[in-house]
Amino acid sequence: MEDARRQLLIVGAGGFGREVLSYIEDDNPLFRVKGFLDSRAGALDATPRSVGIVGDPLTYQPLEDEVFMAALGEPQMRFKYTAVLRDEHHADFATVVHPRANVSRHANLRHGCIIGPSVGISVDTYIGEFSCIQEYTVIGHDARVGNWCQINSHCTISGGARIGDFVTIHPNCVVTSRAVIGEGAVVGPGSVVMGRIPPGITVLGNPARRFSFR
């Protein structure tokens, strides 16, 4: 019998890309992975997989039946390395929800999202385009996550929280109810966010405060 699944290409062959490959291999009736797109030809040399690197995302020419996933853990890199596919080729990017995730039918997930295993997404939440939610994270009712966000594992985003575009939240963080995180902010691991975080800064701690490596 002919395989009716669409051919999927994963943009990014790093650690997150390899995780996403495992999501698809676990159980996904819609897609068959054709390979990775990565500018680093040897990205899989130390960690070979069942599929290899088939091209560079900045020069690849999509075929009509192909669909893509953006599996780069840093939002700005995700934006950069999908730009040609999105803007010049108008490529189709899939939203993939792991079969062990628990996503309310009243949640609104936009295209290009990746939802990992054991994630919980409650009612009337909004997850923006190309945002990634990783393992064991819970997002409460009426929360809003912007476009191009990265929320890593074991985080709790409480009901009504607001997260801007291009935000990175590292593992084991808590964002309290009605907290607001500005565009491009970074929340360090283990932090508790209360109140409002300005755009573009890095915060760390409990409660989360501005942090600098200097």
C-alpha positions as CSV (number, residue, x, y, z in Angstrom):
1,M,0.0,0.0,0.0
2,E,1.3,3.5,-0.9
3,D,2.4,5.6,2.0
4,A,0.0,8.6,2.1
5,R,1.8,10.6,4.7
6,R,3.4,13.9,3.7
7,Q,7.1,14.2,3.6
8,L,8.5,16.2,6.5
9,L,11.8,18.1,6.6
10,I,13.1,19.2,10.0
11,V,15.0,22.5,10.0
12,G,17.9,22.1,12.4
13,A,19.8,18.9,13.1
14,G,21.0,19.8,16.6
15,G,19.7,18.4,19.9
16,F,16.2,19.8,19.6
17,G,15.9,18.6,16.0
18,R,16.8,15.1,17.1
19,E,14.2,15.3,19.8
20,V,11.6,16.4,17.2
21,L,12.5,13.4,15.0
22,S,11.8,11.1,18.0
23,Y,8.4,12.8,18.4
24,I,7.5,12.0,14.9
25,E,8.9,8.4,15.1
26,D,6.9,7.8,18.3
27,D,3.5,7.9,16.6
28,N,2.5,10.4,13.9
29,P,0.1,9.2,11.2
30,L,0.4,12.4,9.1
31,F,4.1,12.8,8.4
32,R,7.1,10.7,7.2
33,V,10.4,12.4,7.9
34,K,12.5,12.8,4.7
35,G,15.5,14.3,6.5
36,F,17.0,17.4,8.1
37,L,17.9,20.8,6.7
38,D,21.0,22.2,8.3
39,S,23.8,24.6,7.2
40,R,26.3,22.4,9.0
41,A,26.9,19.4,6.7
42,G,28.4,17.3,9.6
43,A,25.9,18.1,12.2
44,L,24.9,14.5,12.6
45,D,28.3,12.9,12.3
46,A,28.5,12.1,16.0
47,T,24.8,11.2,16.4
48,P,23.6,9.5,13.3
49,R,19.9,8.9,12.8
50,S,17.6,7.0,10.5
51,V,17.5,10.0,8.2
52,G,20.3,12.4,7.2
53,I,20.9,16.0,6.2
54,V,19.4,16.6,2.8
55,G,20.1,20.3,2.3
56,D,20.7,23.8,3.7
57,P,17.6,25.6,4.8
58,L,18.9,28.8,3.1
59,T,19.2,27.3,-0.3
60,Y,16.8,24.3,-0.3
61,Q,14.1,24.3,-3.1
62,P,10.9,22.8,-1.6
63,L,8.8,20.2,-3.5
64,E,5.1,20.5,-3.8
65,D,4.2,17.7,-1.3
66,E,6.8,18.7,1.4
67,V,6.0,20.2,4.8
68,F,8.5,21.6,7.3
69,M,9.2,21.9,11.0
70,A,11.4,24.5,12.6
71,A,13.4,22.7,15.4
72,L,15.9,25.3,16.5
73,G,15.9,26.0,20.2
74,E,16.8,29.7,20.0
75,P,13.9,31.8,18.7
76,Q,16.1,34.2,16.7
77,M,17.9,31.3,15.0
78,R,14.6,29.7,14.2
79,F,13.4,32.9,12.6
80,K,16.7,33.4,10.6
81,Y,17.0,29.8,9.2
82,T,13.3,29.6,8.1
83,A,13.2,33.0,6.5
84,V,13.9,31.9,2.9
85,L,11.5,29.0,3.2
86,R,8.8,31.2,4.6
87,D,9.2,34.4,2.7
88,E,10.5,33.3,-0.7
89,H,9.1,29.8,-1.1
90,H,5.9,30.2,1.0
91,A,6.7,26.7,2.4
92,D,4.1,24.9,4.5
93,F,5.1,24.6,8.2
94,A,3.3,22.0,10.3
95,T,2.1,22.2,13.9
96,V,3.0,18.9,15.6
97,V,1.5,17.8,18.9
98,H,3.1,14.8,20.6
99,P,0.5,12.0,21.2
100,R,1.2,12.1,25.0
101,A,0.5,15.8,25.2
102,N,-2.8,16.9,26.7
103,V,-4.1,19.9,24.7
104,S,-7.6,21.3,25.3
105,R,-9.8,21.3,22.2
106,H,-10.5,24.9,23.2
107,A,-6.8,26.0,22.9
108,N,-5.7,27.9,19.9
109,L,-2.4,26.7,18.4
110,R,-1.1,28.6,15.4
111,H,1.0,27.1,12.6
112,G,4.5,26.0,13.1
113,C,4.2,25.1,16.8
114,I,5.9,22.1,18.4
115,I,4.2,20.6,21.5
116,G,6.3,18.0,23.3
117,P,5.4,14.9,25.3
118,S,3.5,15.3,28.6
119,V,2.8,19.0,28.0
120,G,-0.6,20.3,29.3
121,I,-2.3,23.2,27.6
122,S,-5.6,24.3,29.2
123,V,-8.7,25.9,27.8
124,D,-8.7,29.2,26.0
125,T,-5.0,29.5,25.7
126,Y,-3.2,31.0,22.7
127,I,0.1,29.6,21.4
128,G,1.6,31.8,18.7
129,E,3.2,30.9,15.4
130,F,6.5,28.9,15.5
131,S,6.5,28.6,19.3
132,C,7.8,25.4,21.0
133,I,6.6,24.0,24.3
134,Q,8.8,21.3,25.7
135,E,8.3,18.3,28.0
136,Y,6.2,18.4,31.2
137,T,5.4,22.1,30.9
138,V,1.8,23.2,31.9
139,I,0.1,26.3,30.5
140,G,-3.0,27.4,32.4
141,H,-6.3,28.7,31.1
142,D,-6.4,32.0,29.2
143,A,-2.6,32.3,29.0
144,R,-1.2,33.8,25.9
145,V,2.2,32.8,24.4
146,G,3.4,35.0,21.5
147,N,5.1,34.0,18.3
148,W,8.6,32.5,18.1
149,C,8.8,31.6,21.8
150,Q,10.7,28.8,23.4
151,I,9.3,27.4,26.7
152,N,11.6,24.7,28.0
153,S,10.8,21.7,30.1
154,H,9.1,21.5,33.6
155,C,7.7,25.1,33.5
156,T,4.4,26.3,34.8
157,I,2.7,29.2,33.0
158,S,-0.2,30.2,35.2
159,G,-3.7,31.2,34.0
160,G,-3.9,34.6,32.4
161,A,-0.1,35.1,32.0
162,R,1.0,37.1,28.9
163,I,4.3,36.2,27.1
164,G,5.5,38.4,24.2
165,D,7.1,37.3,21.0
166,F,10.7,35.8,20.8
167,V,10.7,35.0,24.6
168,T,12.9,32.2,25.9
169,I,11.9,30.6,29.2
170,H,14.5,28.1,30.5
171,P,13.6,24.9,32.5
172,N,11.8,24.8,35.9
173,C,10.4,28.3,35.8
174,V,7.1,29.5,37.2
175,V,5.2,32.4,35.6
176,T,2.5,33.5,37.9
177,S,-1.1,34.5,37.1
178,R,-1.4,37.7,35.1
179,A,2.4,38.2,34.9
180,V,3.6,39.9,31.7
181,I,6.9,39.1,29.9
182,G,8.0,41.6,27.3
183,E,9.2,40.7,23.8
184,G,12.6,39.2,23.5
185,A,13.1,38.7,27.2
186,V,15.0,35.6,28.6
187,V,14.0,34.0,31.8
188,G,16.8,32.0,33.5
189,P,16.3,28.5,34.8
190,G,14.4,28.0,38.1
191,S,13.0,31.6,38.1
192,V,9.7,32.7,39.4
193,V,8.2,35.6,37.4
194,M,5.7,37.9,39.1
195,G,4.5,41.2,37.7
196,R,5.9,42.7,34.5
197,I,9.2,41.9,32.8
198,P,10.4,44.6,30.3
199,P,11.2,43.6,26.8
200,G,14.7,42.4,25.8
201,I,16.2,41.8,29.3
202,T,17.4,38.7,31.0
203,V,16.0,37.9,34.5
204,L,16.9,35.2,37.0
205,G,15.9,34.2,40.5
206,N,12.9,34.1,42.9
207,P,11.5,36.6,42.4
208,A,13.0,37.1,38.9
209,R,15.2,40.1,38.7
210,R,17.4,41.7,36.0
211,F,20.5,39.6,35.5
212,S,23.8,40.5,33.7
213,F,26.8,38.3,33.0
214,R,29.2,41.3,33.4
